[in-house]
Amino acid sequence: MLFKNLRDEIDATLARDPAARSRVEVVLCYPGFQALLFHRAAHWLWQRHWHLCGRFVSHLGRVLTGIEIHPAAQIGKRLFIDHGMGVVIGETTEIGDDCTLYDGVTLGGTRPQKVQQSQKRHPTIGNDVIIGAGAKVLGPFKVGDHARIGAAAVVLKEVPEGATMVGNPARQVVRRAAPGEARPAFDPYGVTGDIPDPIARPLNALLDEVASLRARVAELERSREQTPAAEEPPPTAEAVRRRAARARP
Ligand SMILES: CC(C)(COP(=O)(O)OP(=O)(O)OC[C@H]1O[C@@H](n2cnc3c(N)ncnc32)[C@H](O)[C@@H]1OP(=O)(O)O)[C@@H](O)C(=O)NCCC(=O)NCCS
């Protein structure tokens, strides 16, 4: 079916973007998801050799979302394109399942004059690959499963499975981790599942404050009840003189 897996794709957006609140919001406000809808239609037309129609639908998607996907590109399930503006996905690109692309990513070719149009010119991206904002992956090579491409990296050759590549030209880096520490989950916004709702946090702090104030008031009331009422001190000579002056007609 043309638009199967749509629900999975919406859920992938909800799972990977902490700002997404509901499925309706994803459908209405996420250009990455909308670009995928246009691509599914354009790819369907392209496969049936309605090339101009495919290109036109792809162009409409680009105008509306700022994401350019060639209708011949092969895209797997649950691709999440975050922000999206400026993403370019070339004709012979293949993308596996569960990948994430940020804005400004180019999956392109190099030296277009040296290859024929039918030849593979663009990269093949494995499964669960994350490509950071502004990264350029250029050429007909493979990016292995679970690889991470850093923001603004320029990748010009094959990327091993699970590798992290940064810089221009991209080089492989190893995350400095304590011995035995597992590779941490990718966390583009510094938000993890442990962080509570930002509205719940101040509310919880207020509730704690109210509870501690209540305890303090109860303690003061108890100590007031236990202390015998202090006798009034005898009036000073000055106070007696003033009172007498006030009483005089
Ligand atoms: C590449 C990336 C995934 C690496 O994350 P990581 O595995 O946690 O790696 P670390 O942060 O430990 O970095 C390892 C090394 O690479 C360097 N590095 C990380 N990202 C880099 C980047 N984009 N460009 C250049 N160097 C980078 C670090 O400085 C560190 O170098 P050092 O060992 O010399 O100090 C991450 O830094 C990145 O670029 N993510 C993209 C996020 C993004 O595009 N967000 C968009 C939100 S809108």
Ligand as a Chemical Component Dictionary entry (heavy atoms), coordinates in Angstrom:
data_LIG
# 
_chem_comp.id                   LIG 
_chem_comp.type                 NON-POLYMER 
_chem_comp.pdbx_formal_charge   0 
_chem_comp.three_letter_code    LIG 
# 
loop_
_chem_comp_atom.comp_id 
_chem_comp_atom.atom_id 
_chem_comp_atom.alt_atom_id 
_chem_comp_atom.type_symbol 
_chem_comp_atom.charge 
_chem_comp_atom.model_Cartn_x 
_chem_comp_atom.model_Cartn_y 
_chem_comp_atom.model_Cartn_z 
_chem_comp_atom.pdbx_ordinal 
LIG C1  C1  C 0 28.912 13.368 16.452 1  
LIG C2  C2  C 0 28.098 13.255 17.707 2  
LIG C3  C3  C 0 26.914 12.319 17.452 3  
LIG C4  C4  C 0 29.081 12.668 18.727 4  
LIG O1  O1  O 0 28.469 12.362 19.928 5  
LIG P1  P1  P 0 29.225 11.395 20.997 6  
LIG O2  O2  O 0 29.318 10.008 20.470 7  
LIG O3  O3  O 0 28.537 11.605 22.288 8  
LIG O4  O4  O 0 30.725 11.940 21.010 9  
LIG P2  P2  P 0 31.436 13.004 22.005 10 
LIG O5  O5  O 0 30.512 14.138 22.295 11 
LIG O6  O6  O 0 32.022 12.250 23.152 12 
LIG O7  O7  O 0 32.619 13.566 21.095 13 
LIG C5  C5  C 0 33.763 12.796 20.745 14 
LIG C6  C6  C 0 34.780 13.725 20.104 15 
LIG O8  O8  O 0 34.277 14.263 18.869 16 
LIG C7  C7  C 0 34.248 15.702 18.903 17 
LIG N1  N1  N 0 33.023 16.108 18.220 18 
LIG C8  C8  C 0 31.746 15.756 18.538 19 
LIG N2  N2  N 0 30.884 16.272 17.647 20 
LIG C9  C9  C 0 31.613 16.965 16.752 21 
LIG C10 C10 C 0 31.283 17.708 15.594 22 
LIG N3  N3  N 0 30.021 17.812 15.163 23 
LIG N4  N4  N 0 32.291 18.294 14.890 24 
LIG C11 C11 C 0 33.571 18.188 15.296 25 
LIG N5  N5  N 0 33.946 17.482 16.398 26 
LIG C12 C12 C 0 32.987 16.884 17.113 27 
LIG C13 C13 C 0 34.245 16.039 20.373 28 
LIG O9  O9  O 0 34.778 17.317 20.607 29 
LIG C14 C14 C 0 35.117 14.949 20.928 30 
LIG O10 O10 O 0 36.460 15.259 20.611 31 
LIG P3  P3  P 0 37.643 15.057 21.700 32 
LIG O11 O11 O 0 37.633 13.596 22.048 33 
LIG O12 O12 O 0 38.875 15.501 20.962 34 
LIG O13 O13 O 0 37.263 15.941 22.842 35 
LIG C15 C15 C 0 27.528 14.624 18.193 36 
LIG O14 O14 O 0 28.544 15.436 18.724 37 
LIG C16 C16 C 0 26.851 15.418 17.059 38 
LIG O15 O15 O 0 27.437 16.153 16.277 39 
LIG N6  N6  N 0 25.511 15.255 17.005 40 
LIG C17 C17 C 0 24.668 15.935 16.049 41 
LIG C18 C18 C 0 23.615 16.671 16.799 42 
LIG C19 C19 C 0 22.767 17.530 15.897 43 
LIG O16 O16 O 0 22.990 17.715 14.717 44 
LIG N7  N7  N 0 21.750 18.078 16.481 45 
LIG C20 C20 C 0 20.846 18.916 15.765 46 
LIG C21 C21 C 0 19.742 19.349 16.681 47 
LIG S1  S1  S 0 18.762 20.514 15.857 48 
# 
loop_
_chem_comp_bond.comp_id 
_chem_comp_bond.atom_id_1 
_chem_comp_bond.atom_id_2 
_chem_comp_bond.value_order 
_chem_comp_bond.pdbx_ordinal 
LIG C1  C2  SING 1  
LIG C2  C3  SING 2  
LIG C2  C4  SING 3  
LIG C2  C15 SING 4  
LIG C4  O1  SING 5  
LIG O1  P1  SING 6  
LIG P1  O2  DOUB 7  
LIG P1  O3  SING 8  
LIG P1  O4  SING 9  
LIG O4  P2  SING 10 
LIG P2  O5  DOUB 11 
LIG P2  O6  SING 12 
LIG P2  O7  SING 13 
LIG O7  C5  SING 14 
LIG C5  C6  SING 15 
LIG C6  O8  SING 16 
LIG C6  C14 SING 17 
LIG O8  C7  SING 18 
LIG C7  N1  SING 19 
LIG C7  C13 SING 20 
LIG N1  C8  SING 21 
LIG N1  C12 SING 22 
LIG C8  N2  DOUB 23 
LIG N2  C9  SING 24 
LIG C9  C10 SING 25 
LIG C9  C12 DOUB 26 
LIG C10 N3  SING 27 
LIG C10 N4  DOUB 28 
LIG N4  C11 SING 29 
LIG C11 N5  DOUB 30 
LIG N5  C12 SING 31 
LIG C13 O9  SING 32 
LIG C13 C14 SING 33 
LIG C14 O10 SING 34 
LIG O10 P3  SING 35 
LIG P3  O11 DOUB 36 
LIG P3  O12 SING 37 
LIG P3  O13 SING 38 
LIG C15 O14 SING 39 
LIG C15 C16 SING 40 
LIG C16 O15 DOUB 41 
LIG C16 N6  SING 42 
LIG N6  C17 SING 43 
LIG C17 C18 SING 44 
LIG C18 C19 SING 45 
LIG C19 O16 DOUB 46 
LIG C19 N7  SING 47 
LIG N7  C20 SING 48 
LIG C20 C21 SING 49 
LIG C21 S1  SING 50 
# 
